[in-house]
Amino acid sequence: MNKNRLLLLVFLLFISFEIFSQSTEKQRVIISEGKFFYKKELYFPMIMNYQLDIYTDNEMDYWAGPHHGYSSDNKRCCNNKTDALMSIFSDFAQIKEMGFNCIRLCGVEMEAENLTASQNMFYLTKKGKDLQIIKKAYTTQHGKALASIINSILNEAQELDLKVIVLTGKKNIHRPKISNIYGDWLSLLADTLKNNPALFAYDLYNEPIHSSSAGLTKNNIEEITEDWQKKIIKRDKNALITYGIMGHADVMMWDPSILKCDFLSFHLYPEPNNFRYVEASINWIQQNIDKVWIIGETGYSSNDTAKTYPAWGNLEMQKKYAEFVLVKSYCCGAIGFSWWVYKDVFWGSVQNWFGLIDHQGNTKPANAVLKKGISKIACNDCIQADDLHYFRLENCTYTVTGSVEDEFGKPLANAVIYGWNKKWEQHVYTFSDHWGKFKLCSANEITYIKASALGKTTIHKIVSLDQEKTKNIGRLELKPYNEKRHRKKTKRFR
């Protein structure tokens, strides 16, 4: 081959790659003016959480299949990759028929032990027909194999024009050294998925509040999430990033205002017979969160006949909750909605019954509500929760009062105040009002107090409220979490 032909071939390959890349970009979801868009049209993701299992028979060959709990006998559906992919495709087709246009893919997350001595990151696999749980230690080779499996799942979704949010991490991945290994995994995964048009977003951490953050500050969390973001964007500049967080509870450490991401995914669940606390949480989000946000998880445990593991309520209650939370979140500014979970499972708890399809394969009535999506919702306003539920003023046997202010003495509204008993077993919370004042109510003794606000430090107090039933702890001062950055910002605007 002469030099001119070689140059022509290189040029044609370059042009083909550019055309392919641009074609992929056009098929990706983007955020513009606070909304999602897909193919230049407004896109409201109706998302179904879908659980995978990674299976193996010999710890050498691995494949992904539907979560074993989705089957009617609580066993894995398939004995090989081909059959498993066909089953996943069948489930995805049913999910689309149910009215959903997006999948949140769970079951392929990295995690780590909560032990300083353990420096290994791993993901879970299930071996053999008895489903023995095997922790697969992360290596670059194992990461490439898992990334290839995830890519194949996205290909199945693409066949149905379903978008996919990939949940990539849970449990202790922010620990020192582990966070760097996790960043390497994100780089590898982003490099593998960057040209897959089914990719919607990466959900980098599922409910980090449930992992220990001892010894860390908000500055540390900001640096860690910024590093993860850079690792992904370096490989895929069009990638969207989110975090699955609880809301106000995360303000103490995983402050939603400092996480480096494109949108936030809030996990909100009701009490069995009271939806109003979810309403209060949505109101807090609507009033305080500047980033665009979606409901990342919500659901209701329902079964009309279960006795061994009773559900929260019956099928009609699940339907009522689905309508309530979809309307409430959409009318208060959510730009997407996600339901937990696809099918009922066999987890031996109330969680058995969160599915929209029961063990016999019947679709529950709640799906009729979600299948309509937002098309029939007419919003007049974001209705505010009442003070009883917003400030949680019931069960006021013990009360701690006080006020929250910034470093200049200005009252801070909607600061978050938590209280615990002596053993850190039970907690209560409230918010400060417009004047910065708060009243923390509890049916049990209160020993420890934590308070924080978006963009502010977290402070701790010992109040030992057991013999006396009420105490005023006075003024709580919350300073900027990053004093150095705050000073620069203040100086710039003088």
Legacy VTK file of the C-alpha trace (Angstrom):
# vtk DataFile Version 3.0
C-alpha trace
ASCII
DATASET POLYDATA
POINTS 494 float
0.000 0.000 0.000
1.505 3.342 -1.022
1.722 6.386 1.215
-1.204 8.252 -0.407
-3.552 5.290 -0.008
-2.521 4.903 3.612
-3.225 8.577 4.318
-6.602 8.288 2.585
-7.509 5.229 4.674
-6.550 7.011 7.905
-8.605 10.045 6.848
-11.676 7.913 6.050
-11.403 6.085 9.383
-11.178 9.418 11.192
-14.254 10.768 9.384
-16.192 7.560 10.126
-15.295 7.790 13.808
-16.396 11.432 13.970
-19.715 10.653 12.278
-20.281 7.706 14.651
-19.427 9.818 17.708
-21.776 12.614 16.638
-24.528 10.071 15.978
-24.067 8.648 19.484
-24.155 12.123 21.039
-27.463 12.890 19.325
-28.972 9.781 20.924
-27.898 10.711 24.459
-30.048 12.480 27.027
-28.874 16.015 27.863
-29.827 18.647 30.444
-30.808 22.066 29.163
-32.503 24.899 31.064
-33.271 22.630 34.006
-34.933 19.847 31.977
-33.942 16.601 30.287
-34.010 16.473 26.490
-33.709 13.503 24.150
-33.503 13.920 20.376
-34.239 17.650 20.906
-37.549 16.859 22.623
-38.479 17.286 26.279
-37.829 13.994 28.077
-39.326 13.033 31.438
-37.699 9.760 32.521
-40.127 7.270 34.050
-37.596 4.898 35.572
-37.950 1.331 36.779
-35.355 -0.031 39.213
-34.213 -3.394 37.890
-32.013 -5.799 39.842
-29.431 -8.009 38.138
-27.369 -10.881 39.484
-23.894 -11.766 38.206
-23.788 -15.570 37.910
-20.985 -18.102 37.605
-20.560 -21.837 37.822
-16.762 -22.045 37.902
-15.555 -18.557 38.970
-14.035 -18.142 35.525
-17.013 -17.489 33.249
-19.553 -14.882 34.340
-22.837 -13.620 32.958
-25.657 -11.323 34.038
-29.227 -12.458 34.476
-32.439 -11.269 36.115
-32.276 -11.187 39.901
-33.115 -14.670 41.178
-35.837 -13.220 43.414
-37.839 -12.191 40.354
-38.513 -15.842 39.477
-41.554 -17.609 40.881
-39.369 -20.165 42.740
-36.602 -17.798 43.943
-33.997 -19.500 41.733
-31.850 -18.258 38.880
-33.658 -18.248 35.597
-30.887 -19.398 33.277
-27.733 -21.482 33.063
-25.901 -19.562 30.345
-25.290 -16.070 28.992
-27.513 -16.389 25.918
-30.623 -17.493 27.795
-29.995 -14.901 30.516
-29.775 -12.056 27.997
-33.003 -13.232 26.389
-34.702 -13.175 29.808
-33.397 -9.668 30.501
-34.670 -8.504 27.122
-38.074 -10.033 27.885
-38.198 -8.196 31.227
-37.156 -4.927 29.581
-39.891 -5.341 26.977
-42.447 -5.833 29.748
-41.126 -2.777 31.606
-41.567 -0.673 28.474
-45.101 -2.028 28.053
-45.747 -0.949 31.663
-45.100 2.654 30.637
-41.475 3.136 31.650
-38.860 4.620 29.317
-35.767 4.118 31.459
-34.067 1.457 33.605
-32.000 2.036 36.733
-29.654 -0.928 36.617
-28.830 -2.343 40.064
-26.723 -5.340 41.078
-23.388 -4.438 39.432
-22.144 -2.074 42.147
-18.656 -1.947 43.624
-18.376 -1.906 47.405
-15.849 -2.261 50.212
-15.693 -3.463 53.793
-16.022 -0.968 56.619
-12.567 -1.916 57.914
-9.479 0.261 57.640
-7.235 -2.781 57.246
-9.208 -3.978 54.209
-8.007 -2.220 51.068
-9.961 -4.352 48.606
-12.941 -3.295 46.538
-15.251 -6.006 45.238
-18.548 -6.802 43.560
-20.911 -9.637 44.402
-21.479 -12.715 42.267
-23.622 -15.805 42.809
-22.112 -19.225 42.193
-23.950 -22.344 41.111
-27.588 -23.204 41.441
-27.431 -22.810 45.212
-26.476 -19.140 44.646
-23.421 -19.064 46.892
-22.381 -15.419 47.318
-18.809 -14.803 46.137
-17.031 -11.481 46.588
-15.107 -10.829 43.378
-12.063 -8.688 44.228
-11.590 -5.803 41.820
-8.704 -5.909 39.382
-8.378 -4.233 36.004
-9.016 -7.590 34.326
-12.131 -8.267 36.407
-13.269 -4.679 35.810
-13.014 -5.090 32.050
-15.076 -8.271 32.214
-17.795 -6.582 34.298
-17.808 -3.492 32.049
-18.323 -5.764 29.038
-21.274 -7.436 30.784
-22.840 -4.048 31.565
-22.339 -2.937 27.972
-24.185 -6.026 26.740
-27.136 -5.183 29.035
-27.251 -1.642 27.633
-27.349 -3.129 24.133
-30.513 -5.029 25.085
-32.077 -1.791 26.354
-31.091 0.043 23.185
-33.041 -2.464 21.105
-36.172 -1.203 22.896
-35.154 2.479 22.975
-34.885 2.346 26.762
-32.334 4.567 28.496
-30.237 3.207 31.371
-28.930 4.717 34.597
-26.093 2.489 35.800
-25.722 2.237 39.579
-21.974 1.817 40.035
-21.254 1.947 43.757
-22.463 1.271 47.299
-21.031 0.771 50.812
-17.759 2.396 51.829
-16.367 3.255 48.388
-15.381 6.713 49.654
-12.899 5.271 52.151
-9.265 6.420 51.793
-7.433 4.509 49.022
-10.652 2.698 48.075
-11.965 5.923 46.518
-8.937 5.995 44.202
-9.485 2.397 43.111
-13.157 3.204 42.563
-12.119 6.188 40.438
-10.035 3.850 38.257
-13.089 1.606 37.832
-15.197 4.595 36.780
-12.579 5.510 34.177
-12.594 1.992 32.785
-16.385 1.778 32.734
-16.813 5.195 31.104
-14.299 4.246 28.433
-16.304 1.079 27.721
-19.766 2.687 27.638
-18.959 6.071 26.075
-20.295 5.112 22.640
-23.369 3.246 23.836
-26.432 5.403 23.065
-28.543 3.646 25.722
-26.472 5.183 28.503
-28.401 7.869 30.387
-26.304 8.477 33.501
-23.985 7.051 36.139
-25.402 6.819 39.666
-22.141 6.839 41.597
-23.206 6.018 45.142
-26.340 4.401 46.523
-27.354 6.001 49.844
-23.878 6.887 51.173
-25.453 7.947 54.470
-25.605 4.243 55.383
-21.790 3.927 55.157
-19.454 5.248 57.831
-17.971 8.691 57.162
-16.082 8.935 60.467
-13.131 11.298 60.297
-14.234 12.921 57.052
-15.432 16.476 56.469
-17.577 18.067 53.804
-14.338 19.290 52.203
-13.228 15.661 51.855
-16.549 14.653 50.303
-16.341 17.497 47.804
-12.800 16.498 46.793
-13.718 12.823 46.434
-16.791 13.462 44.271
-14.877 15.980 42.174
-12.181 13.368 41.489
-14.784 10.775 40.462
-16.452 13.291 38.165
-13.150 14.144 36.460
-12.348 10.467 35.929
-15.608 9.935 34.052
-15.652 13.183 32.071
-12.082 12.600 30.887
-13.307 9.440 29.136
-16.799 10.645 28.195
-17.420 14.397 28.089
-21.164 13.855 27.529
-21.717 11.640 30.570
-24.340 12.625 33.138
-23.662 11.907 36.811
-26.024 11.579 39.769
-26.075 10.367 43.385
-28.807 8.349 45.098
-29.282 10.187 48.384
-31.982 10.472 51.041
-32.353 14.275 51.171
-32.152 16.335 54.338
-30.452 13.454 56.209
-27.420 13.750 53.919
-26.830 17.401 54.797
-24.682 16.394 57.789
-21.964 14.975 55.503
-23.033 14.130 51.927
-24.349 17.655 51.476
-26.399 17.737 48.234
-25.160 21.251 47.486
-21.493 20.208 47.283
-21.729 16.895 45.408
-20.135 17.141 41.973
-22.868 15.883 39.686
-25.376 16.949 37.031
-28.577 16.070 38.888
-29.629 14.586 42.219
-31.688 11.426 42.761
-33.663 11.452 46.015
-34.802 8.250 47.735
-38.043 8.899 49.588
-40.294 6.324 51.254
-43.530 6.871 53.204
-44.638 5.510 56.532
-47.119 2.652 56.028
-50.228 4.706 56.776
-48.972 8.239 56.315
-47.754 9.783 53.063
-47.366 13.279 54.521
-43.729 12.885 55.545
-42.787 12.241 51.916
-44.704 15.401 51.055
-42.665 17.291 53.686
-39.390 15.925 52.287
-40.345 16.967 48.762
-41.197 20.440 50.053
-37.767 20.706 51.681
-36.110 19.678 48.403
-38.198 22.141 46.394
-37.353 25.024 48.728
-33.629 24.348 49.179
-32.057 22.383 46.318
-30.613 24.391 43.425
-29.560 21.427 41.261
-32.085 19.707 39.023
-33.472 16.588 40.684
-35.518 13.463 40.249
-37.158 10.923 42.517
-34.475 8.226 42.367
-36.336 5.650 44.449
-39.749 5.426 46.007
-42.285 2.677 46.495
-44.866 1.075 48.720
-45.007 -2.478 50.081
-48.328 -4.043 49.109
-49.941 -7.458 49.282
-53.550 -8.401 50.042
-52.874 -11.860 51.471
-49.302 -12.073 52.888
-49.139 -13.357 56.483
-45.573 -14.574 57.098
-44.066 -11.229 56.099
-46.956 -8.735 56.192
-46.803 -5.845 53.754
-47.331 -2.188 54.696
-50.745 -2.213 53.103
-52.948 -3.631 50.384
-52.789 -3.172 46.626
-55.189 -0.224 46.710
-52.915 1.628 49.162
-49.974 1.116 46.828
-52.000 2.571 43.988
-52.981 5.595 46.081
-49.382 6.190 47.078
-48.140 5.905 43.486
-50.596 8.600 42.385
-49.843 10.790 45.408
-46.046 10.759 45.067
-45.975 11.097 41.264
-48.230 14.157 41.305
-46.512 15.708 44.322
-42.971 15.313 43.015
-43.787 16.428 39.464
-45.719 19.513 40.593
-42.885 20.462 42.981
-40.181 20.403 40.337
-38.926 16.830 39.854
-37.778 16.270 36.268
-37.897 12.472 36.519
-39.465 9.680 38.581
-38.218 6.235 39.601
-40.121 3.330 41.180
-38.709 0.634 43.449
-38.976 -2.099 42.167
-39.906 -4.228 39.094
-41.171 -7.470 40.722
-41.903 -8.808 44.175
-38.960 -10.714 45.663
-38.245 -13.223 48.453
-36.037 -11.194 50.799
-37.801 -12.296 53.959
-39.098 -8.910 55.075
-41.568 -6.183 54.243
-39.350 -5.523 51.189
-40.842 -8.638 49.571
-43.808 -6.656 48.290
-42.536 -3.459 46.666
-42.839 -4.800 43.108
-45.380 -3.773 40.496
-45.660 -7.437 39.460
-46.419 -10.156 42.017
-44.946 -13.661 42.319
-47.667 -15.075 40.059
-46.811 -12.600 37.297
-49.865 -10.390 37.809
-49.473 -6.638 37.319
-50.572 -4.647 40.375
-53.137 -1.805 40.102
-50.494 0.850 40.907
-48.987 0.304 37.484
-52.075 1.778 35.824
-51.240 5.099 37.518
-47.575 5.029 36.567
-48.294 3.918 33.008
-50.075 7.240 32.406
-46.941 9.051 33.572
-47.217 12.830 33.761
-49.386 13.223 30.670
-52.633 13.712 32.618
-51.227 15.709 35.554
-52.382 19.321 35.841
-50.349 21.283 38.396
-51.675 24.417 40.045
-48.877 24.773 42.589
-46.488 22.874 44.825
-48.774 22.395 47.826
-46.910 22.914 51.097
-46.925 20.346 53.888
-48.486 21.346 57.198
-46.247 22.343 60.136
-47.064 19.164 62.070
-45.458 16.970 59.425
-42.839 19.391 58.111
-41.371 20.160 61.559
-42.369 16.742 62.993
-44.118 18.152 66.041
-45.838 14.969 67.225
-44.636 12.935 70.226
-43.183 15.919 72.084
-42.571 14.164 75.417
-38.974 15.427 75.265
-38.082 18.677 73.481
-34.896 20.535 72.621
-35.267 24.111 71.413
-32.825 26.687 70.112
-31.919 28.775 67.083
-29.577 28.383 64.110
-27.600 31.311 62.687
-24.738 31.861 60.270
-21.380 33.387 61.220
-22.840 36.901 60.900
-25.753 36.205 63.236
-28.285 35.911 60.416
-31.042 33.328 61.050
-30.782 30.195 58.928
-34.077 28.735 57.742
-34.413 25.040 56.864
-31.268 23.989 58.701
-31.433 20.322 59.716
-31.335 19.331 63.396
-31.036 15.675 64.447
-31.250 14.121 67.909
-30.249 10.630 69.152
-30.604 8.660 72.355
-27.640 7.432 74.440
-26.969 4.357 72.302
-27.350 6.173 68.949
-30.197 3.752 68.177
-33.171 6.070 67.742
-33.219 9.423 66.045
-35.572 12.306 65.423
-35.169 15.408 63.290
-36.663 18.774 62.487
-35.904 21.926 60.491
-35.369 25.499 61.610
-38.136 27.950 60.685
-37.947 31.313 58.890
-36.466 32.936 62.019
-33.899 30.173 62.516
-35.732 28.740 65.519
-36.369 25.040 66.015
-38.193 22.631 68.313
-36.940 19.043 68.255
-39.563 16.591 69.549
-39.072 13.015 70.711
-41.018 10.311 72.525
-37.708 9.153 74.065
-34.752 10.772 75.799
-32.357 12.871 73.709
-28.614 12.786 74.387
-26.833 13.928 71.222
-27.583 16.716 68.785
-26.222 17.331 65.295
-27.038 20.390 63.225
-26.062 21.493 59.743
-27.336 23.293 56.661
-26.554 23.253 52.963
-23.051 24.610 52.422
-22.376 24.839 56.154
-20.313 22.945 58.716
-21.835 20.271 60.949
-21.756 20.786 64.699
-22.281 18.295 67.534
-23.768 18.865 70.979
-24.335 16.685 74.054
-27.557 17.662 75.810
-28.295 14.642 78.086
-32.025 15.225 78.073
-33.353 12.395 80.229
-34.250 13.583 83.725
-35.541 16.951 82.562
-38.040 16.832 79.721
-37.157 20.076 77.908
-34.070 22.197 77.314
-33.184 25.334 75.352
-29.631 24.992 74.020
-29.501 28.535 72.715
-27.749 29.691 69.540
-26.056 27.264 67.138
-23.626 28.932 64.733
-23.015 27.265 61.379
-20.038 28.517 59.381
-19.260 27.849 55.699
-17.941 24.300 55.294
-15.048 25.606 53.176
-13.723 28.748 54.858
-10.925 29.275 52.309
-13.286 29.173 49.330
-15.829 31.298 51.197
-13.224 34.007 51.908
-12.234 34.139 48.234
-15.875 34.412 47.161
-16.584 37.125 49.746
-13.507 39.105 48.718
-14.437 38.871 45.020
-17.862 40.426 45.594
-16.784 43.261 47.907
LINES 1 495
494 0 1 2 3 4 5 6 7 8 9 10 11 12 13 14 15 16 17 18 19 20 21 22 23 24 25 26 27 28 29 30 31 32 33 34 35 36 37 38 39 40 41 42 43 44 45 46 47 48 49 50 51 52 53 54 55 56 57 58 59 60 61 62 63 64 65 66 67 68 69 70 71 72 73 74 75 76 77 78 79 80 81 82 83 84 85 86 87 88 89 90 91 92 93 94 95 96 97 98 99 100 101 102 103 104 105 106 107 108 109 110 111 112 113 114 115 116 117 118 119 120 121 122 123 124 125 126 127 128 129 130 131 132 133 134 135 136 137 138 139 140 141 142 143 144 145 146 147 148 149 150 151 152 153 154 155 156 157 158 159 160 161 162 163 164 165 166 167 168 169 170 171 172 173 174 175 176 177 178 179 180 181 182 183 184 185 186 187 188 189 190 191 192 193 194 195 196 197 198 199 200 201 202 203 204 205 206 207 208 209 210 211 212 213 214 215 216 217 218 219 220 221 222 223 224 225 226 227 228 229 230 231 232 233 234 235 236 237 238 239 240 241 242 243 244 245 246 247 248 249 250 251 252 253 254 255 256 257 258 259 260 261 262 263 264 265 266 267 268 269 270 271 272 273 274 275 276 277 278 279 280 281 282 283 284 285 286 287 288 289 290 291 292 293 294 295 296 297 298 299 300 301 302 303 304 305 306 307 308 309 310 311 312 313 314 315 316 317 318 319 320 321 322 323 324 325 326 327 328 329 330 331 332 333 334 335 336 337 338 339 340 341 342 343 344 345 346 347 348 349 350 351 352 353 354 355 356 357 358 359 360 361 362 363 364 365 366 367 368 369 370 371 372 373 374 375 376 377 378 379 380 381 382 383 384 385 386 387 388 389 390 391 392 393 394 395 396 397 398 399 400 401 402 403 404 405 406 407 408 409 410 411 412 413 414 415 416 417 418 419 420 421 422 423 424 425 426 427 428 429 430 431 432 433 434 435 436 437 438 439 440 441 442 443 444 445 446 447 448 449 450 451 452 453 454 455 456 457 458 459 460 461 462 463 464 465 466 467 468 469 470 471 472 473 474 475 476 477 478 479 480 481 482 483 484 485 486 487 488 489 490 491 492 493
